[in-house]
Amino acid sequence: MAQQRPRKFKAEPYDWHEVVELKIEGLSNLGAGIAKPDGWVVFVPFALPGEKILAKVWRNEANCSHADLVEILKPSPDRVEPRCPHFATCGGCQYQHLPYEKQLGWKTRQVRELLSHMVGIEAKVNPTVPSPKQWGYRSKITPHFQRPKPGEDFPIGFLEFNRRTRLVDIYNCPIAMDEINEALQPIRDDVKSRAAEYKKGSTLLLRATEGRVETDHRAPV
């Protein structure tokens, strides 16, 4: 079903769902590609600097627009295949399509630009310190599920990108520690076996600590 144009949509400088060709010049601190057609700023998540793209506008603000990536006409030579199959659907990660060393460079630049823009400080910013691990490092995840409907399967996972309620069903998270992923499936199975007991949704906790995975929100760490 096609989405309806919002009643309060501001149709300047772009119409609702207008598809525009853009050249990406930078990255925002939230990981979105930044284009500046005729000086106007357009944010496009999952687009990379140097790329020529088609994007569909869904919001115009006082000084910028927001658009979804439709097609990459000219990809960046830096673009890589994301490790997670849910990347760009799950709202958890923003940079998996960019090599780690490039991520570090952009993070350093973003801190420098934010200091200049927000505080007026032109300061030397030291290079971002790399993590010894790029995968399997996160010691805590909090998957969610909504109120199950009788007789229906339901997702257990994280919010979709730019969605407030829709969830992505997650069986494995590449940035979570191995012990968390090993514990996730039995916990999913247990929740689904007791679906009728839940009168509303909930947030699960999986925290790796002292050789075990803790699931009690009240447990001391």
C-alpha positions in Angstrom: 0.0 0.0 0.0 1.4 3.4 -1.0 2.1 5.9 1.8 -0.1 8.9 1.9 1.3 12.4 1.9 1.3 13.8 5.4 -1.2 16.6 5.9 1.4 18.9 7.3 4.1 18.1 4.7 5.9 21.2 3.6 6.4 20.9 -0.2 9.4 23.2 -0.5 11.9 22.8 -1.9 10.9 19.3 -2.8 7.5 17.6 -3.2 6.4 14.5 -1.2 8.4 11.5 -2.4 10.1 13.5 -5.1 13.1 11.5 -6.5 16.2 13.7 -6.9 19.7 13.1 -8.1 22.3 14.0 -5.6 26.1 13.9 -5.1 27.1 13.1 -1.5 29.7 15.4 -0.1 30.1 14.3 3.5 28.7 12.3 6.5 26.7 13.6 9.4 27.4 12.7 13.0 24.5 10.2 12.8 26.1 8.5 9.8 23.8 10.0 7.0 25.2 11.1 3.7 25.1 14.8 3.2 24.3 16.4 -0.2 24.2 20.2 -0.8 22.3 20.8 -4.1 22.4 24.6 -4.7 23.4 25.1 -1.1 20.4 23.2 0.3 21.3 20.4 2.7 19.8 16.9 2.2 20.5 14.0 4.5 20.4 10.5 3.0 21.2 7.6 5.4 23.5 4.8 4.0 24.9 7.0 1.2 28.7 7.6 1.2 30.8 10.6 0.3 31.6 10.7 -3.4 28.6 8.8 -4.5 26.0 9.9 -7.1 22.6 8.7 -6.0 18.8 8.9 -6.5 17.0 9.7 -3.3 13.3 10.0 -2.4 12.4 13.0 -0.2 10.1 12.4 2.7 10.6 15.5 4.8 11.5 19.2 4.4 12.6 21.3 7.4 13.4 25.0 7.7 17.0 24.5 6.6 17.3 20.9 5.3 15.5 17.9 3.8 15.5 14.2 4.6 15.4 11.5 1.9 15.7 7.7 1.5 18.3 6.1 -0.7 16.7 4.7 -3.8 19.6 3.9 -6.1 23.3 4.3 -6.2 24.3 5.6 -9.7 28.0 5.8 -9.0 29.2 4.0 -5.9 32.1 5.1 -3.7 35.3 3.1 -4.0 35.2 2.9 -0.2 31.8 1.1 -0.1 32.0 -2.5 1.3 29.5 -5.3 1.8 28.0 -5.0 5.3 28.6 -8.0 7.5 25.1 -8.0 9.0 22.2 -9.1 6.7 19.9 -6.7 8.6 22.1 -3.6 8.0 20.1 -0.6 6.7 16.9 -2.3 8.0 17.8 -2.6 11.7 18.3 0.7 13.4 21.4 -0.3 15.4 24.3 0.3 13.1 25.1 3.1 10.6 28.6 2.5 9.3 29.0 -1.2 8.3 29.2 -0.2 4.6 32.3 1.8 5.3 35.8 0.3 6.1 36.7 0.6 9.7 39.7 2.9 9.1 37.5 5.2 7.1 35.0 5.2 9.9 37.7 6.4 12.3 38.7 9.2 10.0 35.1 10.5 9.7 34.5 10.3 13.4 37.6 12.5 14.1 36.4 14.9 11.4 32.9 15.1 12.9 34.2 15.9 16.4 36.3 18.7 14.9 33.4 20.1 12.8 31.0 19.9 15.8 33.4 21.9 18.0 33.7 24.5 15.3 30.0 24.7 14.4 28.4 24.3 17.8 31.0 26.0 20.1 33.1 28.1 17.8 36.3 26.3 18.8 38.9 25.7 16.1 40.9 23.0 17.8 43.2 20.2 16.9 41.4 16.9 17.4 43.5 13.8 18.0 42.8 10.8 15.8 40.1 8.5 17.0 41.6 5.6 19.0 40.6 2.3 17.2 39.0 -0.6 19.1 41.0 -3.8 19.2 37.8 -5.6 18.1 35.4 -4.4 15.4 33.0 -7.4 15.8 31.8 -9.4 18.8 32.6 -6.7 21.3 29.2 -5.5 22.7 28.6 -7.0 26.2 24.9 -6.1 26.4 21.9 -6.2 24.0 18.2 -5.4 24.8 15.9 -7.1 22.2 12.3 -6.1 22.3 9.0 -7.7 21.4 5.4 -6.4 21.2 2.3 -7.9 22.6 1.9 -11.3 20.8 -1.3 -12.0 19.0 -2.9 -15.4 19.7 -1.7 -18.1 17.4 0.7 -15.8 15.5 4.5 -15.7 15.4 6.1 -12.4 16.4 9.5 -10.8 16.0 12.0 -10.4 18.8 14.7 -7.9 18.0 15.4 -4.3 17.5 13.5 -1.3 16.0 13.6 -0.8 12.3 15.6 2.2 11.1 13.5 5.3 11.5 10.5 3.4 12.9 9.0 3.8 16.3 7.2 0.4 16.6 8.1 -2.0 13.8 10.7 -4.6 14.8 13.4 -6.6 12.9 13.5 -10.2 13.9 17.1 -10.9 15.2 18.7 -14.3 15.7 22.3 -13.1 15.8 24.0 -9.7 16.2 27.5 -9.5 14.7 28.6 -6.8 17.1 27.5 -8.7 20.3 29.8 -11.1 22.1 29.7 -14.7 21.2 28.3 -15.8 24.5 25.4 -13.4 24.1 24.5 -14.8 20.6 24.8 -18.3 22.0 22.3 -17.4 24.7 19.9 -15.5 22.5 18.2 -18.4 20.7 17.3 -20.3 23.9 15.9 -17.1 25.3 13.9 -16.4 22.1 12.5 -20.0 22.2 11.5 -19.6 25.9 9.7 -16.3 25.3 7.8 -17.8 22.3 6.8 -20.9 24.2 5.1 -18.6 26.8 3.6 -16.1 24.4 0.1 -16.5 25.9 1.4 -15.3 29.2 2.3 -11.8 27.9 -0.4 -9.1 28.1 2.0 -6.6 26.6 5.4 -6.4 25.0 8.7 -6.3 26.9 12.4 -5.6 26.6 14.8 -8.5 27.2 18.2 -8.1 28.7 21.3 -10.1 27.8 24.4 -8.9 29.5 27.7 -10.8 29.5 29.4 -10.7 32.9 31.9 -12.9 34.8 31.6 -15.9 32.4 27.8 -15.9 32.2 25.0 -14.1 30.5 22.7 -12.2 32.9 19.1 -11.7 32.0 17.8 -10.1 35.3 17.3 -6.4 34.9 17.7 -6.0 38.7 21.0 -8.0 39.0 24.0 -6.0 40.1 26.9 -5.8 37.7 
